[in-house]
Amino acid sequence: MKTKLFLLIFQLCTVIGYSQKLLQLTVDLSGITDKSGITIHYFNGMVDTKIADTLHTNILTLHQPFFSEYVPIAIRYKVKSGEEEERIFFAN
């Protein structure tokens, strides 16, 4: 048990030690009319993270550490014809 706890603490300290950059991003989603089907993913260099299934506001603010040169952010939403569209952005 003590070994598992030590490894967990060591891993957390390693992750915190390597997170040298902070993603501070604000996304304005006011141009998307149907917000019920929005999915947002970003890859911080270690983990692919899903942000939201449904957004109730037009502004999404991210303050997350990242471990790579760029952070790809994929925003998938429905357009008026009912089809899905995906936009991919790269932040640094």
N, C-alpha and C positions, 0 to 999 in steps of 0.2 A: 504494500500500500504506500509506504513512504517513497519507494522508488518511482512509482507512477506519479505521485504528487511532485516529486523533484523534477521528473522529466517534463511534466506539464508546465511548471514554473519556468524551467529552462527554455522551453519552446516559446513561451510568451515573452520572455526577456529577449530572446533572439529576434522575434518578429518586431518587437518595439524598437530594438536597437538598429534594425535595418530599415525601418520606415523613415527615410530621410526626407521624403517629399510629402506634401499635403495637397490633395486635390480640393480646391475650393471653386465650385462651379454652380452657376445659377442658370436654369433652363426655363425659358418662357414657352409654355405649351398653349397659349391662348389661340393659336391658329388652328388647333385640332378641335373639331366640333364634338366628336364622339369620344369622350375620355374613358368610356367603360371598358374598352379593349386594349388600353395602352399597357405594354410591357417594356420595362427598361432594364437593361443588363449592363454591367461594366466589369472589366477585368483589371484588377489592380496589380497584376504581375504575379500573383500567387493564386487567387481565387476568383472565380466568376460569380458575381453577386447579382441577384435579382432585386430590383429596387421596389417596384410597385405593380400590382395588378390593376388597381383602380385609383385614379387620382381625383380628388374633389376640388383641388385648386389649380390655377394656371401656372404656378411657380413651383419648381422643384429645386431645392438647394442641397448640394452635397458637400460635406466636409469629411473626407476620408483619406487615410494614408495610402500611398501607392508605392510600388517597388519596381517599377520599370520606367523606361524613358517616356512612354506615352501610355495613356489610358484609353482604350477603345470603349466607346459608349454606344450601345445599340438601342434605338427607340423604334418599337414596332407599334403601328396603330392602323385603324381602319379608315379608308377614304370613303367618299360619298358613294361610290359604286359598290361598296360592300367588300371590296378586296382589301387585303392587308398590304401595307407599305412599310418598309424598314429603312431607316436612316442610320448610318454609322458615322460617328464623329471621333476624333482623336484629340484628347486634351493633354496638356503638359504643364 
